[in-house]
């Protein structure tokens, strides 16, 4: 592998990291409010930072 391959691989890994981080931080935001049948009913609210 030449240096350009390592740079491309590093860029893909960085983008993957940010995509996973975004999905973890924003899970549950699309909640419609119908919590009676939701398996995440107890933990779907976004925690507020102090």
N, C-alpha and C positions, 0 to 999 in steps of 0.2 A: 504494500500500500504506500502510496506517495503522500506527502504532506497535505495536499488538497483533499484527499479522502478523509483524513483525520479532522480537518476543519469542517467539512460537510457533516461528518458523523457527530461532532461536538455540537454543531448548530441544531441538528435534529434532536439531540438529547436535551438541549436547553429548551427548545420549543415544546417537547414532550413534558418536561418538568412543569413549565408554566401552564400548559393545558390541564394537567392533572391537578395542579394547585387551584386553578380557577374553578374546575368542576367540584372540588371538595369544598371550597369556600362558598359557592353559590348553590349548593344542593338545597332543595326544599323551597326555593324562592317562588316556584311556579305553583305553589299550593293554592287550591281553589277555596279552601276553608271548610270543605266537607270532611271533617276528621273522623266521622263515625266508622267509615270503612277503610281508613288509612292505616297501614301497618306502622307508620312513623308518627302517629298522632301525638305521642308524648314528647318527641324531640324535633318537630318540624319547624318550630319558630327559630328565627335567626337570633343568636345570642348577641346582646348589645355589649359593646365595649365600654368600659368605665372611663 
